[in-house]
Amino acid sequence: MRLANKTPPITGGNSGIGLATVRLFVAEGARVAVTGRNQATLAADADHDGHRRRPAGVQ
């Protein structure tokens, strides 16, 4: 796993390229810090990865 034990920040993780990047990095072993505009969407998607994400929504 190339990204094991890494925690990259990813912005715009609610949808599109940001969400795809989050999913790819998690699949590669990273624990990601994700920001986005919709806290509910971030939290709902984070549940699918078994706590490998730290959602940090912004207002």
mmCIF file as gemmi writes it, N, C-alpha and C atoms, coordinates in Angstrom:
data_model
loop_
_atom_site.group_PDB
_atom_site.id
_atom_site.type_symbol
_atom_site.label_atom_id
_atom_site.label_alt_id
_atom_site.label_comp_id
_atom_site.label_asym_id
_atom_site.label_entity_id
_atom_site.label_seq_id
_atom_site.pdbx_PDB_ins_code
_atom_site.Cartn_x
_atom_site.Cartn_y
_atom_site.Cartn_z
_atom_site.occupancy
_atom_site.B_iso_or_equiv
_atom_site.pdbx_formal_charge
_atom_site.auth_seq_id
_atom_site.auth_asym_id
_atom_site.pdbx_PDB_model_num
ATOM 1 N N . MET Axp A 1 ? 0.825 -1.181 0 1 0 ? 1 A 1
ATOM 2 C CA . MET Axp A 1 ? 0 0 0 1 0 ? 1 A 1
ATOM 3 C C . MET Axp A 1 ? 0.873 1.25 0 1 0 ? 1 A 1
ATOM 4 N N . ARG Axp A 2 ? 0.799 1.985 -1.071 1 0 ? 2 A 1
ATOM 5 C CA . ARG Axp A 2 ? 1.647 3.168 -1.2 1 0 ? 2 A 1
ATOM 6 C C . ARG Axp A 2 ? 1.254 4.3 -0.273 1 0 ? 2 A 1
ATOM 7 N N . LEU Axp A 3 ? 0.005 4.383 0.092 1 0 ? 3 A 1
ATOM 8 C CA . LEU Axp A 3 ? -0.453 5.487 0.92 1 0 ? 3 A 1
ATOM 9 C C . LEU Axp A 3 ? -0.711 5.081 2.369 1 0 ? 3 A 1
ATOM 10 N N . ALA Axp A 4 ? -0.289 3.887 2.746 1 0 ? 4 A 1
ATOM 11 C CA . ALA Axp A 4 ? -0.491 3.435 4.122 1 0 ? 4 A 1
ATOM 12 C C . ALA Axp A 4 ? 0.187 4.397 5.091 1 0 ? 4 A 1
ATOM 13 N N . ASN Axp A 5 ? -0.494 4.693 6.182 1 0 ? 5 A 1
ATOM 14 C CA . ASN Axp A 5 ? 0.002 5.584 7.231 1 0 ? 5 A 1
ATOM 15 C C . ASN Axp A 5 ? 0.176 7.04 6.771 1 0 ? 5 A 1
ATOM 16 N N . LYS Axp A 6 ? -0.48 7.42 5.704 1 0 ? 6 A 1
ATOM 17 C CA . LYS Axp A 6 ? -0.482 8.81 5.24 1 0 ? 6 A 1
ATOM 18 C C . LYS Axp A 6 ? -1.868 9.393 5.483 1 0 ? 6 A 1
ATOM 19 N N . THR Axp A 7 ? -1.938 10.706 5.742 1 0 ? 7 A 1
ATOM 20 C CA . THR Axp A 7 ? -3.218 11.381 5.946 1 0 ? 7 A 1
ATOM 21 C C . THR Axp A 7 ? -3.253 12.646 5.103 1 0 ? 7 A 1
ATOM 22 N N . PRO Axp A 8 ? -3.592 12.513 3.816 1 0 ? 8 A 1
ATOM 23 C CA . PRO Axp A 8 ? -3.659 13.695 2.961 1 0 ? 8 A 1
ATOM 24 C C . PRO Axp A 8 ? -4.962 14.464 3.172 1 0 ? 8 A 1
ATOM 25 N N . PRO Axp A 9 ? -4.923 15.79 3.088 1 0 ? 9 A 1
ATOM 26 C CA . PRO Axp A 9 ? -6.164 16.562 3.109 1 0 ? 9 A 1
ATOM 27 C C . PRO Axp A 9 ? -6.755 16.607 1.701 1 0 ? 9 A 1
ATOM 28 N N . ILE Axp A 10 ? -8.073 16.463 1.605 1 0 ? 10 A 1
ATOM 29 C CA . ILE Axp A 10 ? -8.751 16.524 0.311 1 0 ? 10 A 1
ATOM 30 C C . ILE Axp A 10 ? -9.925 17.483 0.433 1 0 ? 10 A 1
ATOM 31 N N . THR Axp A 11 ? -9.959 18.477 -0.433 1 0 ? 11 A 1
ATOM 32 C CA . THR Axp A 11 ? -11.062 19.432 -0.435 1 0 ? 11 A 1
ATOM 33 C C . THR Axp A 11 ? -12.089 19.024 -1.483 1 0 ? 11 A 1
ATOM 34 N N . GLY Axp A 12 ? -13.328 19.44 -1.267 1 0 ? 12 A 1
ATOM 35 C CA . GLY Axp A 12 ? -14.381 19.121 -2.228 1 0 ? 12 A 1
ATOM 36 C C . GLY Axp A 12 ? -14.714 17.645 -2.265 1 0 ? 12 A 1
ATOM 37 N N . GLY Axp A 13 ? -14.661 16.989 -1.112 1 0 ? 13 A 1
ATOM 38 C CA . GLY Axp A 13 ? -14.864 15.546 -1.055 1 0 ? 13 A 1
ATOM 39 C C . GLY Axp A 13 ? -16.302 15.083 -1.066 1 0 ? 13 A 1
ATOM 40 N N . ASN Axp A 14 ? -17.257 15.986 -1.303 1 0 ? 14 A 1
ATOM 41 C CA . ASN Axp A 14 ? -18.665 15.605 -1.325 1 0 ? 14 A 1
ATOM 42 C C . ASN Axp A 14 ? -19.071 14.9 -2.611 1 0 ? 14 A 1
ATOM 43 N N . SER Axp A 15 ? -18.426 15.249 -3.71 1 0 ? 15 A 1
ATOM 44 C CA . SER Axp A 15 ? -18.854 14.686 -4.99 1 0 ? 15 A 1
ATOM 45 C C . SER Axp A 15 ? -17.754 14.848 -6.031 1 0 ? 15 A 1
ATOM 46 N N . GLY Axp A 16 ? -17.99 14.286 -7.181 1 0 ? 16 A 1
ATOM 47 C CA . GLY Axp A 16 ? -17.11 14.466 -8.328 1 0 ? 16 A 1
ATOM 48 C C . GLY Axp A 16 ? -15.689 13.977 -8.124 1 0 ? 16 A 1
ATOM 49 N N . ILE Axp A 17 ? -14.746 14.767 -8.608 1 0 ? 17 A 1
ATOM 50 C CA . ILE Axp A 17 ? -13.341 14.392 -8.544 1 0 ? 17 A 1
ATOM 51 C C . ILE Axp A 17 ? -12.859 14.278 -7.101 1 0 ? 17 A 1
ATOM 52 N N . GLY Axp A 18 ? -13.316 15.183 -6.237 1 0 ? 18 A 1
ATOM 53 C CA . GLY Axp A 18 ? -12.913 15.116 -4.831 1 0 ? 18 A 1
ATOM 54 C C . GLY Axp A 18 ? -13.326 13.809 -4.182 1 0 ? 18 A 1
ATOM 55 N N . LEU Axp A 19 ? -14.562 13.381 -4.392 1 0 ? 19 A 1
ATOM 56 C CA . LEU Axp A 19 ? -15.058 12.13 -3.824 1 0 ? 19 A 1
ATOM 57 C C . LEU Axp A 19 ? -14.328 10.937 -4.419 1 0 ? 19 A 1
ATOM 58 N N . ALA Axp A 20 ? -14.091 10.964 -5.722 1 0 ? 20 A 1
ATOM 59 C CA . ALA Axp A 20 ? -13.357 9.875 -6.369 1 0 ? 20 A 1
ATOM 60 C C . ALA Axp A 20 ? -11.936 9.778 -5.819 1 0 ? 20 A 1
ATOM 61 N N . THR Axp A 21 ? -11.313 10.926 -5.559 1 0 ? 21 A 1
ATOM 62 C CA . THR Axp A 21 ? -9.964 10.947 -4.991 1 0 ? 21 A 1
ATOM 63 C C . THR Axp A 21 ? -9.959 10.358 -3.591 1 0 ? 21 A 1
ATOM 64 N N . VAL Axp A 22 ? -10.947 10.743 -2.793 1 0 ? 22 A 1
ATOM 65 C CA . VAL Axp A 22 ? -11.058 10.192 -1.438 1 0 ? 22 A 1
ATOM 66 C C . VAL Axp A 22 ? -11.152 8.672 -1.499 1 0 ? 22 A 1
ATOM 67 N N . ARG Axp A 23 ? -12.036 8.165 -2.32 1 0 ? 23 A 1
ATOM 68 C CA . ARG Axp A 23 ? -12.235 6.713 -2.41 1 0 ? 23 A 1
ATOM 69 C C . ARG Axp A 23 ? -10.98 5.992 -2.897 1 0 ? 23 A 1
ATOM 70 N N . LEU Axp A 24 ? -10.276 6.579 -3.864 1 0 ? 24 A 1
ATOM 71 C CA . LEU Axp A 24 ? -9.04 5.982 -4.367 1 0 ? 24 A 1
ATOM 72 C C . LEU Axp A 24 ? -7.969 5.956 -3.281 1 0 ? 24 A 1
ATOM 73 N N . PHE Axp A 25 ? -7.786 7.071 -2.589 1 0 ? 25 A 1
ATOM 74 C CA . PHE Axp A 25 ? -6.765 7.141 -1.541 1 0 ? 25 A 1
ATOM 75 C C . PHE Axp A 25 ? -7.062 6.171 -0.41 1 0 ? 25 A 1
ATOM 76 N N . VAL Axp A 26 ? -8.33 6.058 -0.026 1 0 ? 26 A 1
ATOM 77 C CA . VAL Axp A 26 ? -8.709 5.116 1.028 1 0 ? 26 A 1
ATOM 78 C C . VAL Axp A 26 ? -8.432 3.684 0.571 1 0 ? 26 A 1
ATOM 79 N N . ALA Axp A 27 ? -8.731 3.38 -0.683 1 0 ? 27 A 1
ATOM 80 C CA . ALA Axp A 27 ? -8.457 2.05 -1.222 1 0 ? 27 A 1
ATOM 81 C C . ALA Axp A 27 ? -6.963 1.742 -1.219 1 0 ? 27 A 1
ATOM 82 N N . GLU Axp A 28 ? -6.127 2.778 -1.323 1 0 ? 28 A 1
ATOM 83 C CA . GLU Axp A 28 ? -4.671 2.612 -1.31 1 0 ? 28 A 1
ATOM 84 C C . GLU Axp A 28 ? -4.095 2.59 0.106 1 0 ? 28 A 1
ATOM 85 N N . GLY Axp A 29 ? -4.966 2.686 1.122 1 0 ? 29 A 1
ATOM 86 C CA . GLY Axp A 29 ? -4.502 2.563 2.501 1 0 ? 29 A 1
ATOM 87 C C . GLY Axp A 29 ? -4.374 3.856 3.278 1 0 ? 29 A 1
ATOM 88 N N . ALA Axp A 30 ? -4.719 4.991 2.681 1 0 ? 30 A 1
ATOM 89 C CA . ALA Axp A 30 ? -4.602 6.273 3.377 1 0 ? 30 A 1
ATOM 90 C C . ALA Axp A 30 ? -5.763 6.482 4.343 1 0 ? 30 A 1
ATOM 91 N N . ARG Axp A 31 ? -5.519 7.306 5.339 1 0 ? 31 A 1
ATOM 92 C CA . ARG Axp A 31 ? -6.568 7.856 6.195 1 0 ? 31 A 1
ATOM 93 C C . ARG Axp A 31 ? -6.66 9.301 5.756 1 0 ? 31 A 1
ATOM 94 N N . VAL Axp A 32 ? -7.803 9.737 5.28 1 0 ? 32 A 1
ATOM 95 C CA . VAL Axp A 32 ? -7.903 11.065 4.674 1 0 ? 32 A 1
ATOM 96 C C . VAL Axp A 32 ? -8.657 12.054 5.55 1 0 ? 32 A 1
ATOM 97 N N . ALA Axp A 33 ? -8.276 13.32 5.443 1 0 ? 33 A 1
ATOM 98 C CA . ALA Axp A 33 ? -8.999 14.432 6.058 1 0 ? 33 A 1
ATOM 99 C C . ALA Axp A 33 ? -9.759 15.107 4.933 1 0 ? 33 A 1
ATOM 100 N N . VAL Axp A 34 ? -11.083 15.099 5.013 1 0 ? 34 A 1
ATOM 101 C CA . VAL Axp A 34 ? -11.926 15.54 3.909 1 0 ? 34 A 1
ATOM 102 C C . VAL Axp A 34 ? -12.711 16.79 4.288 1 0 ? 34 A 1
ATOM 103 N N . THR Axp A 35 ? -12.732 17.765 3.387 1 0 ? 35 A 1
ATOM 104 C CA . THR Axp A 35 ? -13.59 18.935 3.571 1 0 ? 35 A 1
ATOM 105 C C . THR Axp A 35 ? -14.58 19.004 2.42 1 0 ? 35 A 1
ATOM 106 N N . GLY Axp A 36 ? -15.702 19.647 2.696 1 0 ? 36 A 1
ATOM 107 C CA . GLY Axp A 36 ? -16.724 19.828 1.683 1 0 ? 36 A 1
ATOM 108 C C . GLY Axp A 36 ? -17.797 20.758 2.207 1 0 ? 36 A 1
ATOM 109 N N . ARG Axp A 37 ? -18.729 21.106 1.369 1 0 ? 37 A 1
ATOM 110 C CA . ARG Axp A 37 ? -19.762 22.06 1.746 1 0 ? 37 A 1
ATOM 111 C C . ARG Axp A 37 ? -20.917 21.448 2.516 1 0 ? 37 A 1
ATOM 112 N N . ASN Axp A 38 ? -21.124 20.143 2.411 1 0 ? 38 A 1
ATOM 113 C CA . ASN Axp A 38 ? -22.28 19.508 3.018 1 0 ? 38 A 1
ATOM 114 C C . ASN Axp A 38 ? -21.831 18.473 4.051 1 0 ? 38 A 1
ATOM 115 N N . GLN Axp A 39 ? -21.942 18.824 5.321 1 0 ? 39 A 1
ATOM 116 C CA . GLN Axp A 39 ? -21.491 17.941 6.405 1 0 ? 39 A 1
ATOM 117 C C . GLN Axp A 39 ? -22.239 16.607 6.398 1 0 ? 39 A 1
ATOM 118 N N . ALA Axp A 40 ? -23.526 16.628 6.101 1 0 ? 40 A 1
ATOM 119 C CA . ALA Axp A 40 ? -24.314 15.393 6.092 1 0 ? 40 A 1
ATOM 120 C C . ALA Axp A 40 ? -23.811 14.422 5.02 1 0 ? 40 A 1
ATOM 121 N N . THR Axp A 41 ? -23.498 14.938 3.839 1 0 ? 41 A 1
ATOM 122 C CA . THR Axp A 41 ? -22.982 14.096 2.765 1 0 ? 41 A 1
ATOM 123 C C . THR Axp A 41 ? -21.617 13.53 3.124 1 0 ? 41 A 1
ATOM 124 N N . LEU Axp A 42 ? -20.765 14.349 3.709 1 0 ? 42 A 1
ATOM 125 C CA . LEU Axp A 42 ? -19.446 13.873 4.127 1 0 ? 42 A 1
ATOM 126 C C . LEU Axp A 42 ? -19.568 12.745 5.149 1 0 ? 42 A 1
ATOM 127 N N . ALA Axp A 43 ? -20.416 12.938 6.137 1 0 ? 43 A 1
ATOM 128 C CA . ALA Axp A 43 ? -20.579 11.939 7.191 1 0 ? 43 A 1
ATOM 129 C C . ALA Axp A 43 ? -21.18 10.647 6.638 1 0 ? 43 A 1
ATOM 130 N N . ALA Axp A 44 ? -22.165 10.764 5.752 1 0 ? 44 A 1
ATOM 131 C CA . ALA Axp A 44 ? -22.802 9.576 5.191 1 0 ? 44 A 1
ATOM 132 C C . ALA Axp A 44 ? -21.816 8.754 4.371 1 0 ? 44 A 1
ATOM 133 N N . ASP Axp A 45 ? -20.998 9.411 3.571 1 0 ? 45 A 1
ATOM 134 C CA . ASP Axp A 45 ? -20.031 8.674 2.755 1 0 ? 45 A 1
ATOM 135 C C . ASP Axp A 45 ? -18.901 8.12 3.605 1 0 ? 45 A 1
ATOM 136 N N . ALA Axp A 46 ? -18.537 8.797 4.68 1 0 ? 46 A 1
ATOM 137 C CA . ALA Axp A 46 ? -17.465 8.326 5.56 1 0 ? 46 A 1
ATOM 138 C C . ALA Axp A 46 ? -17.834 7.008 6.217 1 0 ? 46 A 1
ATOM 139 N N . ASP Axp A 47 ? -19.107 6.781 6.467 1 0 ? 47 A 1
ATOM 140 C CA . ASP Axp A 47 ? -19.545 5.538 7.11 1 0 ? 47 A 1
ATOM 141 C C . ASP Axp A 47 ? -19.214 4.304 6.281 1 0 ? 47 A 1
ATOM 142 N N . HIS Axp A 48 ? -19.033 4.457 4.986 1 0 ? 48 A 1
ATOM 143 C CA . HIS Axp A 48 ? -18.761 3.315 4.12 1 0 ? 48 A 1
ATOM 144 C C . HIS Axp A 48 ? -17.322 2.821 4.218 1 0 ? 48 A 1
ATOM 145 N N . ASP Axp A 49 ? -16.437 3.6 4.799 1 0 ? 49 A 1
ATOM 146 C CA . ASP Axp A 49 ? -15.017 3.24 4.8 1 0 ? 49 A 1
ATOM 147 C C . ASP Axp A 49 ? -14.493 2.769 6.146 1 0 ? 49 A 1
ATOM 148 N N . GLY Axp A 50 ? -15.337 2.568 7.098 1 0 ? 50 A 1
ATOM 149 C CA . GLY Axp A 50 ? -14.874 2.064 8.378 1 0 ? 50 A 1
ATOM 150 C C . GLY Axp A 50 ? -13.945 3.016 9.101 1 0 ? 50 A 1
ATOM 151 N N . HIS Axp A 51 ? -14.308 4.278 9.199 1 0 ? 51 A 1
ATOM 152 C CA . HIS Axp A 51 ? -13.564 5.282 9.965 1 0 ? 51 A 1
ATOM 153 C C . HIS Axp A 51 ? -12.177 5.58 9.402 1 0 ? 51 A 1
ATOM 154 N N . ARG Axp A 52 ? -11.978 5.445 8.104 1 0 ? 52 A 1
ATOM 155 C CA . ARG Axp A 52 ? -10.697 5.816 7.505 1 0 ? 52 A 1
ATOM 156 C C . ARG Axp A 52 ? -10.702 7.273 7.053 1 0 ? 52 A 1
ATOM 157 N N . ARG Axp A 53 ? -11.814 7.966 7.295 1 0 ? 53 A 1
ATOM 158 C CA . ARG Axp A 53 ? -11.922 9.381 6.935 1 0 ? 53 A 1
ATOM 159 C C . ARG Axp A 53 ? -12.21 10.221 8.16 1 0 ? 53 A 1
ATOM 160 N N . ARG Axp A 54 ? -11.782 11.437 8.1 1 0 ? 54 A 1
ATOM 161 C CA . ARG Axp A 54 ? -12.119 12.416 9.131 1 0 ? 54 A 1
ATOM 162 C C . ARG Axp A 54 ? -12.827 13.545 8.43 1 0 ? 54 A 1
ATOM 163 N N . PRO Axp A 55 ? -14.187 13.539 8.42 1 0 ? 55 A 1
ATOM 164 C CA . PRO Axp A 55 ? -14.898 14.639 7.758 1 0 ? 55 A 1
ATOM 165 C C . PRO Axp A 55 ? -14.727 15.94 8.517 1 0 ? 55 A 1
ATOM 166 N N . ALA Axp A 56 ? -14.493 17 7.786 1 0 ? 56 A 1
ATOM 167 C CA . ALA Axp A 56 ? -14.327 18.326 8.387 1 0 ? 56 A 1
ATOM 168 C C . ALA Axp A 56 ? -15.06 19.336 7.522 1 0 ? 56 A 1
ATOM 169 N N . GLY Axp A 57 ? -16.378 19.348 7.613 1 0 ? 57 A 1
ATOM 170 C CA . GLY Axp A 57 ? -17.19 20.24 6.777 1 0 ? 57 A 1
ATOM 171 C C . GLY Axp A 57 ? -16.93 21.694 7.095 1 0 ? 57 A 1
ATOM 172 N N . VAL Axp A 58 ? -17.082 22.534 6.113 1 0 ? 58 A 1
ATOM 173 C CA . VAL Axp A 58 ? -16.913 23.961 6.283 1 0 ? 58 A 1
ATOM 174 C C . VAL Axp A 58 ? -18.214 24.66 5.959 1 0 ? 58 A 1
ATOM 175 N N . GLN Axp A 59 ? -18.451 25.781 6.6 1 0 ? 59 A 1
ATOM 176 C CA . GLN Axp A 59 ? -19.673 26.539 6.406 1 0 ? 59 A 1
ATOM 177 C C . GLN Axp A 59 ? -19.404 27.732 5.528 1 0 ? 59 A 1
